[in-house]
Amino acid sequence: MNAISIVASHAVHKKDNDTIYTLMNEASAAIKLCGRDKVVDSTIGAIQDDEGRFVALPSVVAHYRQLLYDDLMCVTPIVGSPEFQRAVIDFVFQKYYPKDSYSGAVATVGGNGAIRHVFKNYLEHGETVLIPDFYWVNYPTIANENDRTVAKYEMFDENNSFSLVSLKEQVVKLSKVQNNIVIVFNTPAHNPSGYSMTDVDWKNVLDFLKACACDQEKKFIVLVDIAYLDYAGDSASTRSFMQQFDQLPANILVTMAFSMSKSFTMYGLRCGALVAVSSSEEIINEFLQVNAASSRGVWSTVPRGAQRFMADVMNNAALRDCIDKERKCYVELITKRASLFLAEADKVKLPVLPYKAGFFIAVPAKESVKVADRLKQQNIFVLPLEKGLRIAICAIPTFQIHGLAGKIKEAMNS
Protein backbone atom coordinates (compact mmCIF):
# COMPACT_ATOMS: atom_id res chain seq x y z
CA MET A 1 0.00 0.00 0.00
CA ASN A 2 1.37 3.40 -0.98
CA ALA A 3 2.08 5.86 1.80
CA ILE A 4 -0.37 8.73 2.05
CA SER A 5 0.88 12.32 2.13
CA ILE A 6 -1.13 15.52 2.35
CA VAL A 7 1.70 18.08 2.65
CA ALA A 8 2.66 20.38 -0.19
CA SER A 9 5.06 18.91 -2.75
CA HIS A 10 8.05 20.91 -1.54
CA ALA A 11 7.61 19.47 1.97
CA VAL A 12 7.16 15.80 1.10
CA HIS A 13 10.72 14.74 1.92
CA LYS A 14 11.33 17.25 4.67
CA LYS A 15 12.57 15.87 7.99
CA ASP A 16 14.84 16.88 10.82
CA ASN A 17 18.25 15.45 10.02
CA ASP A 18 20.02 17.15 12.89
CA THR A 19 22.77 14.73 13.88
CA ILE A 20 23.53 16.67 17.04
CA TYR A 21 20.19 16.01 18.71
CA THR A 22 20.19 12.38 17.60
CA LEU A 23 23.60 11.94 19.21
CA MET A 24 22.46 13.80 22.31
CA ASN A 25 19.64 11.32 22.76
CA GLU A 26 21.99 8.38 22.26
CA ALA A 27 24.47 9.81 24.76
CA SER A 28 21.69 10.43 27.30
CA ALA A 29 20.53 6.84 26.96
CA ALA A 30 24.09 5.61 27.49
CA ILE A 31 24.46 7.78 30.59
CA LYS A 32 21.25 6.35 32.09
CA LEU A 33 22.50 2.86 31.40
CA CYS A 34 26.19 3.15 32.36
CA GLY A 35 26.46 6.26 34.55
CA ARG A 36 27.69 9.78 33.80
CA ASP A 37 31.33 9.09 34.56
CA LYS A 38 31.43 6.17 32.07
CA VAL A 39 30.20 8.20 29.07
CA VAL A 40 32.02 10.99 27.22
CA ASP A 41 29.23 13.23 25.95
CA SER A 42 30.72 15.63 23.40
CA THR A 43 27.47 16.42 21.61
CA ILE A 44 26.03 19.69 22.90
CA GLY A 45 27.53 23.13 22.31
CA ALA A 46 26.93 24.41 25.83
CA ILE A 47 29.18 24.65 28.85
CA GLN A 48 28.92 21.85 31.39
CA ASP A 49 30.81 21.84 34.65
CA ASP A 50 33.08 19.04 35.84
CA GLU A 51 30.07 17.22 37.26
CA GLY A 52 28.40 17.22 33.86
CA ARG A 53 25.77 19.84 34.77
CA PHE A 54 24.57 22.60 32.45
CA VAL A 55 26.14 25.94 33.38
CA ALA A 56 24.09 29.10 33.81
CA LEU A 57 25.85 32.24 35.02
CA PRO A 58 24.53 32.96 38.56
CA SER A 59 24.29 36.74 38.10
CA VAL A 60 22.28 36.26 34.92
CA VAL A 61 19.83 33.94 36.67
CA ALA A 62 19.49 36.22 39.72
CA HIS A 63 18.86 39.38 37.72
CA TYR A 64 16.43 37.75 35.32
CA ARG A 65 14.37 36.33 38.18
CA GLN A 66 13.83 39.76 39.72
CA LEU A 67 12.47 41.36 36.53
CA LEU A 68 8.92 42.72 36.92
CA TYR A 69 6.06 40.92 35.21
CA ASP A 70 5.57 43.66 32.61
CA ASP A 71 9.27 43.38 31.72
CA LEU A 72 8.62 39.73 30.99
CA MET A 73 5.10 39.60 29.58
CA CYS A 74 4.33 42.79 27.64
CA VAL A 75 4.70 42.92 23.89
CA THR A 76 7.74 44.59 22.29
CA PRO A 77 8.24 46.33 18.94
CA ILE A 78 8.86 43.93 16.05
CA VAL A 79 12.35 45.32 15.46
CA GLY A 80 13.14 45.07 19.18
CA SER A 81 12.85 47.61 21.95
CA PRO A 82 14.92 50.78 21.39
CA GLU A 83 16.81 50.06 24.62
CA PHE A 84 17.65 46.56 23.40
CA GLN A 85 18.80 47.78 19.99
CA ARG A 86 21.16 50.33 21.56
CA ALA A 87 22.41 47.82 24.12
CA VAL A 88 23.21 45.19 21.50
CA ILE A 89 25.16 47.62 19.33
CA ASP A 90 27.10 48.91 22.35
CA PHE A 91 27.80 45.38 23.60
CA VAL A 92 28.89 43.98 20.25
CA PHE A 93 31.23 46.80 19.25
CA GLN A 94 32.24 48.19 22.65
CA LYS A 95 35.11 50.61 21.92
CA TYR A 96 35.75 49.21 18.43
CA TYR A 97 32.88 50.85 16.59
CA PRO A 98 33.95 51.61 12.99
CA LYS A 99 34.35 55.33 12.33
CA ASP A 100 32.10 57.22 9.94
CA SER A 101 29.62 54.36 9.73
CA TYR A 102 25.93 53.77 10.31
CA SER A 103 24.59 50.78 12.20
CA GLY A 104 21.33 49.10 13.14
CA ALA A 105 20.09 46.07 15.05
CA VAL A 106 17.00 43.90 14.69
CA ALA A 107 15.92 41.54 17.47
CA THR A 108 15.88 37.92 16.29
CA VAL A 109 15.05 34.50 17.67
CA GLY A 110 18.64 33.66 18.56
CA GLY A 111 21.57 33.78 16.20
CA ASN A 112 19.68 31.24 14.07
CA GLY A 113 17.03 33.85 13.30
CA ALA A 114 19.66 36.43 12.36
CA ILE A 115 21.27 34.04 9.88
CA ARG A 116 17.87 33.19 8.44
CA HIS A 117 17.11 36.84 7.70
CA VAL A 118 20.37 37.34 5.80
CA PHE A 119 19.94 34.20 3.68
CA LYS A 120 16.34 35.12 2.90
CA ASN A 121 16.58 38.87 2.31
CA TYR A 122 19.93 39.26 0.57
CA LEU A 123 19.75 36.39 -1.94
CA GLU A 124 17.30 35.67 -4.72
CA HIS A 125 15.24 32.48 -4.74
CA GLY A 126 17.49 29.51 -5.52
CA GLU A 127 20.75 31.40 -5.13
CA THR A 128 23.81 30.27 -3.21
CA VAL A 129 25.49 31.39 0.01
CA LEU A 130 29.20 30.80 0.63
CA ILE A 131 30.08 29.02 3.87
CA PRO A 132 33.40 27.55 5.08
CA ASP A 133 34.03 23.85 4.50
CA PHE A 134 34.12 23.35 8.27
CA TYR A 135 30.78 24.80 9.32
CA TRP A 136 27.98 24.86 11.85
CA VAL A 137 25.72 22.03 10.75
CA ASN A 138 22.60 24.24 10.68
CA TYR A 139 23.76 26.60 7.90
CA PRO A 140 22.63 24.27 5.07
CA THR A 141 19.36 23.59 6.89
CA ILE A 142 18.57 27.31 7.16
CA ALA A 143 19.51 27.79 3.51
CA ASN A 144 17.35 24.86 2.31
CA GLU A 145 14.37 25.94 4.41
CA ASN A 146 14.50 29.29 2.61
CA ASP A 147 15.04 27.86 -0.88
CA ARG A 148 18.72 28.74 -1.01
CA THR A 149 21.74 26.49 -1.47
CA VAL A 150 25.27 26.51 -0.07
CA ALA A 151 28.71 26.39 -1.64
CA LYS A 152 31.89 26.02 0.39
CA TYR A 153 35.26 27.70 0.44
CA GLU A 154 38.22 25.92 2.02
CA MET A 155 38.85 27.56 5.36
CA PHE A 156 42.46 26.46 5.83
CA ASP A 157 45.39 26.16 3.44
CA GLU A 158 48.20 23.59 3.56
CA ASN A 159 49.85 25.56 6.39
CA ASN A 160 46.65 25.60 8.48
CA SER A 161 46.31 29.35 7.89
CA PHE A 162 43.13 31.05 6.73
CA SER A 163 42.77 30.28 3.01
CA LEU A 164 42.24 33.58 1.25
CA VAL A 165 43.02 31.89 -2.09
CA SER A 166 40.06 29.51 -1.85
CA LEU A 167 37.72 32.29 -0.71
CA LYS A 168 38.71 34.43 -3.68
CA GLU A 169 38.18 31.58 -6.11
CA GLN A 170 34.69 30.86 -4.81
CA VAL A 171 33.64 34.53 -4.74
CA VAL A 172 34.81 35.06 -8.34
CA LYS A 173 33.04 31.88 -9.44
CA LEU A 174 29.78 32.83 -7.74
CA SER A 175 29.95 36.42 -9.04
CA LYS A 176 29.63 35.08 -12.57
CA VAL A 177 26.13 33.73 -11.91
CA GLN A 178 24.59 36.04 -9.28
CA ASN A 179 24.84 39.70 -8.30
CA ASN A 180 24.44 39.33 -4.54
CA ILE A 181 27.20 37.42 -2.78
CA VAL A 182 26.59 36.40 0.83
CA ILE A 183 29.70 35.10 2.62
CA VAL A 184 29.59 33.52 6.08
CA PHE A 185 32.49 33.85 8.50
CA ASN A 186 32.17 32.16 11.88
CA THR A 187 34.68 33.99 14.05
CA PRO A 188 36.10 34.49 16.62
CA ALA A 189 36.24 31.00 18.20
CA HIS A 190 34.91 29.34 15.07
CA ASN A 191 32.44 26.49 15.35
CA PRO A 192 33.73 23.78 14.93
CA SER A 193 37.49 24.42 14.90
CA GLY A 194 38.03 27.14 17.52
CA TYR A 195 39.97 29.27 15.01
CA SER A 196 39.80 33.07 15.21
CA MET A 197 40.50 35.14 12.12
CA THR A 198 43.29 37.64 12.73
CA ASP A 199 43.15 41.35 11.97
CA VAL A 200 45.45 40.60 9.01
CA ASP A 201 43.02 37.92 7.77
CA TRP A 202 40.26 40.51 7.89
CA LYS A 203 42.32 43.16 6.12
CA ASN A 204 43.07 40.76 3.29
CA VAL A 205 39.41 39.73 2.97
CA LEU A 206 38.13 43.30 3.01
CA ASP A 207 40.78 44.55 0.55
CA PHE A 208 39.68 41.81 -1.84
CA LEU A 209 35.98 42.63 -1.43
CA LYS A 210 36.64 46.35 -1.92
CA ALA A 211 38.32 45.55 -5.22
CA CYS A 212 35.36 43.36 -6.24
CA ALA A 213 32.94 46.12 -5.23
CA CYS A 214 34.25 48.36 -8.00
CA ASP A 215 31.67 46.53 -10.09
CA GLN A 216 28.58 48.42 -8.89
CA GLU A 217 26.22 45.69 -10.10
CA LYS A 218 27.64 43.34 -7.48
CA LYS A 219 26.57 43.48 -3.82
CA PHE A 220 28.62 41.82 -1.09
CA ILE A 221 26.98 40.87 2.18
CA VAL A 222 29.43 39.74 4.85
CA LEU A 223 27.75 37.69 7.58
CA VAL A 224 29.89 37.27 10.70
CA ASP A 225 28.52 34.65 13.07
CA ILE A 226 29.80 35.96 16.42
CA ALA A 227 28.01 33.43 18.64
CA TYR A 228 31.20 32.63 20.60
CA LEU A 229 32.55 36.18 20.72
CA ASP A 230 32.82 36.34 24.50
CA TYR A 231 34.71 33.07 24.86
CA ALA A 232 37.58 34.02 22.57
CA GLY A 233 39.55 36.37 24.83
CA ASP A 234 39.29 39.94 26.08
CA SER A 235 37.40 42.60 24.15
CA ALA A 236 40.59 43.90 22.51
CA SER A 237 41.50 40.53 21.01
CA THR A 238 37.93 39.60 20.04
CA ARG A 239 36.55 42.87 18.68
CA SER A 240 39.45 44.82 17.21
CA PHE A 241 38.70 43.53 13.70
CA MET A 242 35.38 45.39 13.76
CA GLN A 243 37.20 48.72 13.37
CA GLN A 244 38.02 47.68 9.82
CA PHE A 245 34.35 47.90 8.82
CA ASP A 246 34.68 51.68 8.43
CA GLN A 247 34.22 53.54 5.15
CA LEU A 248 33.40 50.47 3.11
CA PRO A 249 31.80 50.93 -0.31
CA ALA A 250 28.03 51.19 -0.11
CA ASN A 251 27.66 47.87 -1.96
CA ILE A 252 29.39 46.04 0.89
CA LEU A 253 27.15 45.42 3.89
CA VAL A 254 28.56 43.83 7.02
CA THR A 255 26.08 41.92 9.17
CA MET A 256 26.69 40.11 12.45
CA ALA A 257 24.61 37.35 14.02
CA PHE A 258 24.65 37.90 17.80
CA SER A 259 23.34 35.33 20.27
CA MET A 260 22.53 35.77 23.95
CA SER A 261 22.57 31.99 24.32
CA LYS A 262 26.33 31.75 24.70
CA SER A 263 27.33 35.18 26.04
CA PHE A 264 24.71 35.01 28.81
CA THR A 265 23.89 31.26 28.96
CA MET A 266 20.27 32.10 28.06
CA TYR A 267 19.70 29.31 25.52
CA GLY A 268 16.07 28.67 26.39
CA LEU A 269 14.99 32.30 25.98
CA ARG A 270 15.91 32.35 22.27
CA CYS A 271 17.03 35.93 21.94
CA GLY A 272 19.62 37.40 19.62
CA ALA A 273 20.04 40.15 17.09
CA LEU A 274 21.10 40.83 13.55
CA VAL A 275 23.49 43.79 13.63
CA ALA A 276 24.54 45.67 10.49
CA VAL A 277 27.12 48.33 9.69
CA SER A 278 27.40 50.33 6.47
CA SER A 279 28.82 53.55 5.11
CA SER A 280 25.30 54.34 3.85
CA GLU A 281 22.49 55.48 6.13
CA GLU A 282 20.03 54.57 3.38
CA ILE A 283 21.26 50.97 3.37
CA ILE A 284 20.84 50.72 7.17
CA ASN A 285 17.32 52.14 6.97
CA GLU A 286 16.50 49.53 4.34
CA PHE A 287 18.10 46.86 6.55
CA LEU A 288 15.85 47.78 9.48
CA GLN A 289 12.70 47.95 7.39
CA VAL A 290 13.20 44.71 5.47
CA ASN A 291 14.34 42.55 8.36
CA ALA A 292 11.65 43.85 10.71
CA ALA A 293 9.07 42.89 8.06
CA SER A 294 10.56 39.39 7.94
CA SER A 295 10.36 39.09 11.71
CA ARG A 296 6.70 40.03 11.60
CA GLY A 297 6.01 37.28 9.10
CA VAL A 298 8.06 34.54 10.79
CA TRP A 299 7.95 34.92 14.58
CA SER A 300 6.44 38.36 15.21
CA THR A 301 8.25 39.49 18.36
CA VAL A 302 11.23 38.27 20.39
CA PRO A 303 10.92 37.51 24.14
CA ARG A 304 10.70 40.77 26.06
CA GLY A 305 12.44 39.57 29.22
CA ALA A 306 15.71 38.81 27.44
CA GLN A 307 15.60 42.24 25.76
CA ARG A 308 15.02 43.97 29.12
CA PHE A 309 17.90 41.98 30.58
CA MET A 310 20.26 43.03 27.76
CA ALA A 311 19.38 46.69 28.28
CA ASP A 312 19.93 46.36 32.05
CA VAL A 313 23.37 44.82 31.51
CA MET A 314 24.54 47.78 29.47
CA ASN A 315 23.06 50.28 31.95
CA ASN A 316 24.47 48.60 35.06
CA ALA A 317 28.27 48.44 35.23
CA ALA A 318 28.23 46.43 38.46
CA LEU A 319 25.99 43.75 36.96
CA ARG A 320 28.11 43.65 33.82
CA ASP A 321 31.30 43.21 35.87
CA CYS A 322 29.77 40.33 37.84
CA ILE A 323 28.72 38.56 34.66
CA ASP A 324 32.14 39.11 33.08
CA LYS A 325 33.90 37.63 36.12
CA GLU A 326 31.63 34.59 36.20
CA ARG A 327 32.03 34.02 32.48
CA LYS A 328 35.80 34.36 32.79
CA CYS A 329 35.88 31.40 35.22
CA TYR A 330 34.30 29.20 32.58
CA VAL A 331 36.52 30.57 29.83
CA GLU A 332 39.46 29.47 31.98
CA LEU A 333 37.88 26.05 32.52
CA ILE A 334 37.41 25.54 28.76
CA THR A 335 40.97 26.75 28.13
CA LYS A 336 42.28 24.23 30.65
CA ARG A 337 40.38 21.40 28.98
CA ALA A 338 41.52 22.46 25.51
CA SER A 339 45.15 22.68 26.62
CA LEU A 340 44.99 19.15 28.03
CA PHE A 341 43.43 17.76 24.87
CA LEU A 342 45.82 19.55 22.53
CA ALA A 343 48.87 18.45 24.51
CA GLU A 344 47.78 14.82 24.33
CA ALA A 345 46.84 15.19 20.65
CA ASP A 346 50.34 16.43 19.93
CA LYS A 347 51.83 13.53 21.87
CA VAL A 348 49.89 10.86 19.95
CA LYS A 349 50.18 12.80 16.65
CA LEU A 350 46.43 13.33 16.28
CA PRO A 351 45.89 16.07 13.67
CA VAL A 352 43.74 19.02 14.77
CA LEU A 353 42.70 22.23 13.06
CA PRO A 354 44.27 25.44 14.46
CA TYR A 355 42.49 26.10 17.75
CA LYS A 356 42.60 29.55 19.35
CA ALA A 357 39.65 29.55 21.74
CA GLY A 358 36.04 28.60 22.18
CA PHE A 359 33.76 25.63 22.66
CA PHE A 360 35.04 23.24 20.00
CA ILE A 361 38.11 21.53 18.59
CA ALA A 362 38.01 19.88 15.16
CA VAL A 363 39.89 16.78 14.06
CA PRO A 364 40.14 16.31 10.28
CA ALA A 365 39.08 12.79 9.28
CA LYS A 366 38.12 11.31 5.91
CA GLU A 367 35.65 8.71 7.16
CA SER A 368 34.23 10.70 10.04
CA VAL A 369 30.99 8.76 10.41
CA LYS A 370 32.80 5.43 10.69
CA VAL A 371 35.24 6.89 13.22
CA ALA A 372 32.40 8.38 15.27
CA ASP A 373 30.60 5.00 15.22
CA ARG A 374 33.72 3.25 16.49
CA LEU A 375 33.99 5.76 19.31
CA LYS A 376 30.33 5.25 20.21
CA GLN A 377 31.15 1.61 20.88
CA GLN A 378 33.38 2.94 23.68
CA ASN A 379 30.64 5.32 24.92
CA ILE A 380 32.45 8.30 23.42
CA PHE A 381 29.99 10.52 21.53
CA VAL A 382 31.48 13.06 19.12
CA LEU A 383 29.85 14.81 16.18
CA PRO A 384 30.90 13.62 12.71
CA LEU A 385 31.29 16.40 10.15
CA GLU A 386 31.74 16.22 6.39
CA LYS A 387 35.50 16.46 6.78
CA GLY A 388 36.20 15.55 10.38
CA LEU A 389 35.04 15.29 13.97
CA ARG A 390 33.83 18.04 16.30
CA ILE A 391 34.96 17.75 19.91
CA ALA A 392 32.76 19.86 22.23
CA ILE A 393 35.49 20.62 24.75
CA CYS A 394 33.05 22.93 26.53
CA ALA A 395 30.89 20.00 27.60
CA ILE A 396 33.42 17.32 28.60
CA PRO A 397 34.35 17.17 32.31
CA THR A 398 38.08 17.72 32.75
CA PHE A 399 38.75 14.23 34.12
CA GLN A 400 37.40 12.72 30.89
CA ILE A 401 39.83 14.67 28.71
CA HIS A 402 42.73 12.45 29.73
CA GLY A 403 43.26 9.74 27.12
CA LEU A 404 40.56 11.04 24.78
CA ALA A 405 42.95 12.11 22.00
CA GLY A 406 44.60 8.69 22.07
CA LYS A 407 41.24 6.92 21.76
CA ILE A 408 40.25 9.10 18.81
CA LYS A 409 43.60 8.37 17.17
CA GLU A 410 43.11 4.62 17.65
CA ALA A 411 39.61 4.79 16.17
CA MET A 412 40.95 6.64 13.13
CA ASN A 413 43.80 4.17 12.65
CA SER A 414 41.53 1.16 12.87
N, C-alpha and C positions, 0 to 999 in steps of 0.2 A: 504494500500500500504506500502510495506517495505521501511524503510529508506535506502537511498543510501549512501555508504561510499567508498571513494577511498584512504584513508590513509592506511599505513601499519598496520598489525594486532596488533602490540604492541601499536599503538597509537589510536586505535579505541575508547577506553573509556577515553582517556586523556582529562582533562579539568582543568581550574584554579579553585581550591577550596579554595582560600585564603580568609578566613573569615575576615581578617583585612580590606582588600580593599572593601569588600561587606559592612561591617559596616561603613567604612568611607563614602561611598556613601549615606548610609541611614542617617548618622549623618548630612552630608552636606545638604541633602534634608530637614531634620528637622530644621536646622538652617535657611534656606531660608524661610521656612514657619513660624517659630515661633520667630526667632531672636536669635542672638548668645548668649545673656545672659540667654536665657530660655532653652538652651540645654547643657548638660554636654557631651563633646566629648572626650572620653578617648580611642580613637582608634589608633592614630598614635604614633609611637615611635620617636617623634622629639619634641624638645623644642618649646613651644609656650609661648609668654609673657602673661601678665595679661589682655591684650586686645584680646587674641586669635589669635595673628599673629605669623606666622613662624619666628623663630629666626635664623639669620645669623650673625656671629661675624663680626663687622664692619671692623676690621683690616684685616680679611681674604678677605672680599669683595674688600676693597681698594687695597690691594696688587695684588690680582688676576687681577683686571681690568687694572693695569698698565703693565702687562706682554706684551712683544713684540710679534708680530704676529708669528714669527718663534718658540717662546716658546710655542705657543698654537697650531700651525697647522702642524709643521713638524713631521715626523714619529719618533718613538722611537724604541730601541731594544725590541725584544719580551719579554725578561726577565725583562725589565725595564731599565731606564738609570742608569749608574753606580752611578751618584750623588744621584738618588732616592734610590737605594738599600742601599747605605751607610747611607743616612739620615734616612730611616725607621729603620734600625738596631739601630742607635744611639738614635732615638726618643723612640723606644719601650723599650730598656734596660736601657737607661740613665746610671747611675753609678752602675747598678746592673747586669752587664754582667757576666755570669758564667765563672769562671776561667778555664783555660786549655780546652777551648771548641772551636769548629768551628761553624760558622753560615753563613746563606745565606738568601737572600730575593728575591722573585719573584713578580713582579707587577701583580695584579689581578683586575678584575672588582668588586671592593668592597670586603667586607668581605665574601659575598656570593660566589664569585669566588674562594677565598682561601679555603673555606670549600669544595667546589665542587672538587677541585684538590686532596684534601686529601682522600675524599671518593672514588674517581675514581682510583687514582694511588697507594693506599696502601691497597686496598681490592680486592680480586678476584670477578669475576662476580657472583652475587647472594649472596655474603657474607653479614655479619651483622655488623653494627656500634653500639656502646654503647652510648646512650645519657641519660641525667637525665630525671626523670619522669615529672618534670616541665621543659619545653624546649621551645626554639624559634620555632614557628610553621613551619618554613621553612626547618628545618632539615630533616623531613621525605620526603618532596617534593624533595629536592636535592638528597637524597638517592635513591628515586624511579626513578627519571629522569636518574640516572646513574646505574640502575639495581642492586641496593643494598637495603637492608632492615635495619630497626632499631630495637634494643631491648633497654629496659630501666632499669636503676638502680634507686632505691629510693634515692633521694637526701638528705632527712632529716629523722632522726630517731625519736623515740617517745619524745625525749627531744628537738626537733628542732635544733639538731646539725647535721653537715655533716655526712652522713651515710656511713662510711667506710665498715661496715659489708655487706651492700647490694652491694656495688661496688665490693668487693672481690668475693662475690657469683656469680655475673654475669660474671666477668672476668674468673673465674675458669670454669664456665659452657661453655662459648664461646670458651675457649682454647681447649676444648675437640673436637671441630668440625672444627676449622680453626686455621691456624698458625699465621696470622696477626690479631692483635687486635687493633682496632681504638677506642679510648675513648674520648668523647667530654666533656670538662669542660667549662662552660660559667662563667667566673669570671675574674676580680672583677665586682661587681655591676651586678650580674646575671639577665638575662632576662628569666623569668618574676618576680623573687622574690626580687631582690635587695640584695641578699646575696653575701658576698665576702668570699671565702675560706681563712682561716688563714694560716700563715706559718706552724703551727702545722698540719693542715689538709694536706698541701702539703707534709710535711715530712712523714706523715703516708702513703700517697698514693705512694710516690716515693720509700719508703722502701719496700712496698709490691711489686711494679713492679720490683724492683731490684731483689728480691727473685724469682719472676716468671721468670725473664730473665736468670736465671741459665740454663734453658732449651734453648739451642742455636737455636733450631728449631723454637721457638716462637719469633715473632717480635711485639713490643709494640709501637704504634704510639699515642702519647698524642697530642690531638688537643685542644688548649686553645683559645676559642673565646673571644678576648679582646676588643670587640667593644666599651664597656663603660668604658674602662680603665681610661680615664681622667675625669670621673665624680664620681670617687670612693674615692677621697681624694688626698693628696699630693703624690709626686713620691715615698716617702719612704714607705707609707702605701699601695700603689697600686702595686709597682714593686719589693719589697724586696723578694718575693717568687721566682723570676726568678734566684736568686743566687744559688738556690738549683738544677738547671739544669746542674751543673758542674760534670764532671767525671762520667757520667752515662755509663752503659754498651752500647756497640755499637749497640745492638739490641733493644735499646730504643731511639726513635727519638721524640723530642719535637717540635711540630709545633704550630704557633700562627697565628690566623686570625686577621689581623689588618685592620681597616676601617677608612678612612678619613671622612666618612659621619658624624660621631658623634664628633670626636675630633676637627674637623675644620668646622662643619656644611656645608659640601660640598656634600650633598646627590646626587644632580643631576649630578655631574661629575663622579660618579661611579669609584672611585679609592681606591684601598686598596693594601694589600700585604700579601703573605704567607711567614712567617718568620720561619726558622728552626734552631735548635741548636743541636749539637751532639758532642760526644767525638771523632768521626771519620771524618777526612777530606774527605775520600772516600765517605762516606754516604752523606755529604753535596754536593759534586760534582755531585753525582747521583741525589740528590734532585733538584739541579738547572737544570740539563739536562732534566730530566723527566717532570718537571712541566712547563718548558719553552716550551717543545714540545706540551704539552696539551694546553697551551695558544695559540700557533700557530694554533691549530686545532679547537679551540672553538671561540675565539674572536680576535685573532691576537695580536694587541697591545692595551695598556691601554692609556687613554687620556694623552697627553703630558703636557698640562697646569697644571694639578694637580700634576704631578711628578716634574715639575719645581718649583711649589709652595712649595712642601715638602722639596726640596733641599734648597730653599731660607730660609725657616724657620730655618733649622738647621745651616745655615751659617750666620744668622742675629740675634744676641742676642736681639737687641732692638725690632725687629718684634715679636720674640718669647715671650718676656716679655709682650708686648701689648696683644697678643692673650691669654696668660695665665691669665692676669688680667680680660679680658672681659669674658673668660670662667668661671672664678671663681665667677663672679657676678651671672651667671645662675646656677652654682652649689649651691650657697647659696639660690637662689630662689627655686630650687627643694627641697633642704633640709628643707626649711621653709614649703613648701606644705606637704612634707612627715611627718614632725613633727606634723602638724595640724591633718592630717588624722589619724596617729597612736594614737595620744592622744584621739581622738574621738572614734576610734575603741576600744581602751582599756575601755573607759567609757561605751560603749554599749555592750561590750563583743563580738565583732566581731573578729573571729580568723584570724590571718595573719601569713604568713611565715616570718622567721627572716630577716628583712630588715636592711641592713647596709648603702647602698647608691645606687644612680643610678636612672634610668628613671621610674622604675616599682615597684609596690607592688602587691603581690599575695595573694588572699583570697582563702583558700581551700573550695571547695563546691562540693558535690556529684552530684547534678543535675544542673551543671553550665549553660547549654543552657537554661533551664527553668527559672533560676534566671535572666540570661541576658535578656531574652525576657520580663520578668516582669519589669525589669528596663527600657527597651526601651519604655514601655508604659508611663513612666514618663519622657521621653526624656533624659534618662541617658544611654549612649552607652559605654559598657565595653566589653572586649574580653573574651568569654568563652573558657576555656581550658579543656583538658581531666579531670583534677582533681580540677578545681577551676576557678577563675576569675582573669584577669590581669587588674590592674588599672594603666593607663599611667599617673602617677603623673606629669610627665614632661610637659604634654599638657593641663592640667586642670588649668584655671585661679584660683588664690588663693581664690577669693571670692566664688567660687563654691565648694571648699573643705568642707566648713562648712555644716554639716548635711549629707554629702555623706555617711559616714560610717553607720549612722543610717538607711538610706534608703536601703543600701545594706543588712543590718541585717534584716530589715523588709521583704525584698523580699525573703531572704533565709528562714525566719520563715514561710512565707505564703505558 
